[in-house]
Amino acid sequence: MAGAIEAARRIGVPLMFLEGSLDYYGKRGFESATARGFRPPSVRTPDPPPACATPTSPRSRR
């Protein structure tokens, strides 16, 4: 995970999305995409909704 976030940061990716547990990924700088105003791409996307992170944020660099 740290390698992917670092690679995204290096090439200027503004935002990363994934589907997974916010309990787990929240500790790695991710937050609910819904909280940032994004909606799941499909009504078939399971709950919880995708998580997102800004690769340049300090928490996502851990």
Residue pairs with C-beta under 8 A, 6 or more apart in sequence:
1 28
2 28
2 61
2 62
4 16
5 16
5 28
5 29
5 53
5 55
5 60
5 61
6 55
6 61
8 16
8 55
9 55
9 56
9 60
9 61
13 55
14 54
14 55
15 52
15 53
15 54
15 55
16 30
16 52
16 53
16 54
16 55
16 60
17 33
17 38
17 50
17 51
17 52
18 25
18 30
18 50
18 51
18 52
19 45
19 46
19 50
19 51
20 30
20 51
21 48
22 30
22 31
22 32
22 48
22 51
25 51
25 53
26 51
28 53
28 59
28 60
28 62
29 53
29 54
29 57
29 58
29 59
29 60
29 61
29 62
30 51
30 52
30 53
30 60
31 51
31 52
31 53
32 48
32 49
32 51
32 52
33 39
33 40
33 49
33 50
33 51
33 52
34 49
36 52
38 49
38 50
38 52
39 49
40 49
40 50
53 59
53 60
54 60
